[in-house]
Amino acid sequence: MRFWWAIDPENVWQRRFIAIGAGVGGGLIYLIGTMTLEMLKEPPPEPQGGEEIRVMSRPAAPAKQ
């Protein structure tokens, strides 16, 4: 925060631009950090590779009379 004292207190616009830049910079750091954390997470385990099972329906039994 030392650079803050280098700015003229009467120069309001310069202070505002620095404050806006600090907010935007903080937001970018947050976005890049969350994107990096998502990339570092392990992917979910894939389902076990087994045989595909298909079930066929049986024809209906004839009605008894």
MDTraj code that builds the backbone (N, CA, C; nanometers):
import mdtraj as md
import numpy as np

residues = "MET ARG PHE TRP TRP ALA ILE ASP PRO GLU ASN VAL TRP GLN ARG ARG PHE ILE ALA ILE GLY ALA GLY VAL GLY GLY GLY LEU ILE TYR LEU ILE GLY THR MET THR LEU GLU MET LEU LYS GLU PRO PRO PRO GLU PRO GLN GLY GLY GLU GLU ILE ARG VAL MET SER ARG PRO ALA ALA PRO ALA LYS GLN".split()
xyz = np.array([
    [0.0811, -0.1193, 0.0000],
    [0.0000, 0.0000, 0.0000],
    [0.0856, 0.1260, 0.0000],
    [0.2161, 0.1147, -0.0072],
    [0.3009, 0.2341, -0.0075],
    [0.2753, 0.3223, -0.1277],
    [0.2418, 0.2609, -0.2412],
    [0.2210, 0.3412, -0.3612],
    [0.1013, 0.4343, -0.3420],
    [0.0112, 0.4009, -0.2505],
    [-0.1056, 0.4842, -0.2275],
    [-0.0643, 0.6237, -0.1802],
    [0.0430, 0.6305, -0.1034],
    [0.0880, 0.7606, -0.0530],
    [0.1545, 0.8429, -0.1625],
    [0.1945, 0.7783, -0.2726],
    [0.2577, 0.8522, -0.3815],
    [0.1550, 0.9266, -0.4663],
    [0.0288, 0.8948, -0.4474],
    [-0.0775, 0.9590, -0.5245],
    [-0.1224, 1.0848, -0.4522],
    [-0.1437, 1.1859, -0.5283],
    [-0.1889, 1.3122, -0.4710],
    [-0.3298, 1.2956, -0.4140],
    [-0.3511, 1.3316, -0.2882],
    [-0.4849, 1.3165, -0.2290],
    [-0.5929, 1.3961, -0.3011],
    [-0.5527, 1.5011, -0.3688],
    [-0.6507, 1.5822, -0.4393],
    [-0.6857, 1.5254, -0.5765],
    [-0.6088, 1.4286, -0.6228],
    [-0.6348, 1.3684, -0.7531],
    [-0.7314, 1.2505, -0.7341],
    [-0.8601, 1.2821, -0.7311],
    [-0.9632, 1.1825, -0.7009],
    [-0.9731, 1.0770, -0.8097],
    [-0.9649, 1.1177, -0.9354],
    [-0.9810, 1.0216, -1.0448],
    [-0.8684, 0.9199, -1.0465],
    [-0.7480, 0.9641, -1.0145],
    [-0.6371, 0.8698, -1.0111],
    [-0.6604, 0.7642, -0.9027],
    [-0.7091, 0.8035, -0.7888],
    [-0.7390, 0.7091, -0.6811],
    [-0.8514, 0.6142, -0.7217],
    [-0.9501, 0.6659, -0.7886],
    [-1.0618, 0.5807, -0.8317],
    [-1.0155, 0.4773, -0.9331],
    [-0.9331, 0.5194, -1.0281],
    [-0.8835, 0.4246, -1.1279],
    [-0.7994, 0.3149, -1.0629],
    [-0.7194, 0.3511, -0.9653],
    [-0.6382, 0.2506, -0.8959],
    [-0.7273, 0.1549, -0.8189],
    [-0.8326, 0.2062, -0.7557],
    [-0.9246, 0.1198, -0.6818],
    [-0.9990, 0.0257, -0.7761],
    [-1.0418, 0.0774, -0.8909],
    [-1.1100, -0.0076, -0.9895],
    [-1.0140, -0.1140, -1.0427],
    [-0.8908, -0.0730, -1.0726],
    [-0.7916, -0.1693, -1.1211],
    [-0.7620, -0.2771, -1.0182],
    [-0.7572, -0.2397, -0.8903],
    [-0.7333, -0.3386, -0.7866],
    [-0.8501, -0.4369, -0.7778],
    [-0.9717, -0.3877, -0.7918],
    [-1.0891, -0.4769, -0.7892],
    [-1.0910, -0.5723, -0.9070],
    [-1.0620, -0.5191, -1.0257],
    [-1.0596, -0.6050, -1.1451],
    [-0.9471, -0.7076, -1.1339],
    [-0.8316, -0.6644, -1.0858],
    [-0.7195, -0.7572, -1.0693],
    [-0.7513, -0.8669, -0.9694],
    [-0.8155, -0.8311, -0.8591],
    [-0.8549, -0.9321, -0.7608],
    [-0.9547, -1.0308, -0.8187],
    [-1.0488, -0.9798, -0.8977],
    [-1.1463, -1.0692, -0.9624],
    [-1.0800, -1.1642, -1.0596],
    [-0.9822, -1.1151, -1.1358],
    [-0.9118, -1.2028, -1.2305],
    [-0.8310, -1.3096, -1.1570],
    [-0.7691, -1.2719, -1.0480],
    [-0.6945, -1.3710, -0.9699],
    [-0.7894, -1.4778, -0.9175],
    [-0.9081, -1.4382, -0.8721],
    [-1.0068, -1.5343, -0.8229],
    [-1.0498, -1.6293, -0.9345],
    [-1.0808, -1.5750, -1.0532],
    [-1.1252, -1.6594, -1.1648],
    [-1.0157, -1.7567, -1.2084],
    [-0.8940, -1.7070, -1.2202],
    [-0.7842, -1.7948, -1.2617],
    [-0.7599, -1.9017, -1.1557],
    [-0.7717, -1.8649, -1.0284],
    [-0.7526, -1.9628, -0.9216],
    [-0.8578, -2.0720, -0.9239],
    [-0.9844, -2.0354, -0.9435],
    [-1.0892, -2.1380, -0.9473],
    [-1.0748, -2.2268, -1.0704],
    [-1.0362, -2.1683, -1.1833],
    [-1.0159, -2.2499, -1.3034],
    [-0.9000, -2.3467, -1.2830],
    [-0.7937, -2.3018, -1.2180],
    [-0.6785, -2.3877, -1.1924],
    [-0.7160, -2.5003, -1.0978],
    [-0.7936, -2.4709, -0.9943],
    [-0.8350, -2.5759, -0.9010],
    [-0.9222, -2.6801, -0.9696],
    [-1.0097, -2.6375, -1.0597],
    [-1.0926, -2.7333, -1.1331],
    [-1.0074, -2.8239, -1.2203],
    [-0.9015, -2.7682, -1.2794],
    [-0.8144, -2.8505, -1.3651],
    [-0.7351, -2.9500, -1.2820],
    [-0.7022, -2.9161, -1.1573],
    [-0.6205, -3.0034, -1.0744],
    [-0.7005, -3.1155, -1.0082],
    [-0.8313, -3.1040, -1.0057],
    [-0.9136, -3.2094, -0.9454],
    [-0.9044, -3.3368, -1.0278],
    [-0.9115, -3.4503, -0.9576],
    [-0.9082, -3.5778, -1.0282],
    [-1.0415, -3.5989, -1.0985],
    [-1.0377, -3.6548, -1.2199],
    [-1.1635, -3.6826, -1.2883],
    [-1.2366, -3.7963, -1.2161],
    [-1.3680, -3.8007, -1.2254],
    [-1.4412, -3.9090, -1.1596],
    [-1.4015, -4.0437, -1.2199],
    [-1.4031, -4.1494, -1.1396],
    [-1.3633, -4.2793, -1.1929],
    [-1.4602, -4.3259, -1.3009],
    [-1.4030, -4.3894, -1.4018],
    [-1.4861, -4.4399, -1.5100],
    [-1.5528, -4.5691, -1.4651],
    [-1.6706, -4.5994, -1.5169],
    [-1.7364, -4.7245, -1.4785],
    [-1.6512, -4.8446, -1.5205],
    [-1.6633, -4.9495, -1.4426],
    [-1.5853, -5.0700, -1.4715],
    [-1.6256, -5.1257, -1.6072],
    [-1.5267, -5.1616, -1.6849],
    [-1.5537, -5.2157, -1.8172],
    [-1.6004, -5.3610, -1.8068],
    [-1.7257, -5.3840, -1.8248],
    [-1.7810, -5.5192, -1.8206],
    [-1.8585, -5.5447, -1.9477],
    [-1.9143, -5.6648, -1.9550],
    [-1.9935, -5.6959, -2.0729],
    [-2.1258, -5.6230, -2.0667],
    [-2.1731, -5.5875, -2.1814],
    [-2.3028, -5.5225, -2.1875],
    [-2.4092, -5.6308, -2.1797],
    [-2.5043, -5.6138, -2.0913],
    [-2.6083, -5.7143, -2.0717],
    [-2.7381, -5.6594, -2.1274],
    [-2.7992, -5.7385, -2.2144],
    [-2.9285, -5.6996, -2.2709],
    [-3.0302, -5.8055, -2.2313],
    [-3.1469, -5.7620, -2.1949],
    [-3.2525, -5.8524, -2.1532],
    [-3.3643, -5.8426, -2.2555],
    [-3.4024, -5.9606, -2.3097],
    [-3.5117, -5.9631, -2.4058],
    [-3.6375, -6.0087, -2.3341],
    [-3.7481, -5.9512, -2.3686],
    [-3.8737, -5.9919, -2.3058],
    [-3.9240, -6.1212, -2.3710],
    [-3.9889, -6.2041, -2.2884],
    [-4.0460, -6.3296, -2.3407],
    [-4.1827, -6.3012, -2.3988],
    [-4.2229, -6.3788, -2.4959],
    [-4.3571, -6.3599, -2.5478],
    [-4.4582, -6.3967, -2.4385],
    [-4.5674, -6.3297, -2.4383],
    [-4.6692, -6.3528, -2.3363],
    [-4.7253, -6.4952, -2.3517],
    [-4.7471, -6.5586, -2.2359],
    [-4.8058, -6.6926, -2.2360],
    [-4.9515, -6.6822, -2.2811],
    [-4.9965, -6.7809, -2.3615],
    [-5.1363, -6.7758, -2.4047],
    [-5.2306, -6.7895, -2.2847],
    [-5.3399, -6.7204, -2.2901],
    [-5.4369, -6.7235, -2.1797],
    [-5.5024, -6.8597, -2.1734],
    [-5.5177, -6.9163, -2.0533],
    [-5.5818, -7.0479, -2.0359],
    [-5.7330, -7.0261, -2.0313],
    [-5.8039, -7.1196, -2.1008],
    [-5.9502, -7.1085, -2.1027],
    [-6.0144, -7.2223, -2.0317],
])
top = md.Topology()
chain = top.add_chain()
for i, resn in enumerate(residues, 1):
    res = top.add_residue(resn, chain, resSeq=i)
    for name in ("N", "CA", "C"):
        top.add_atom(name, md.element.get_by_symbol(name[0]), res)
traj = md.Trajectory(xyz[None], top)
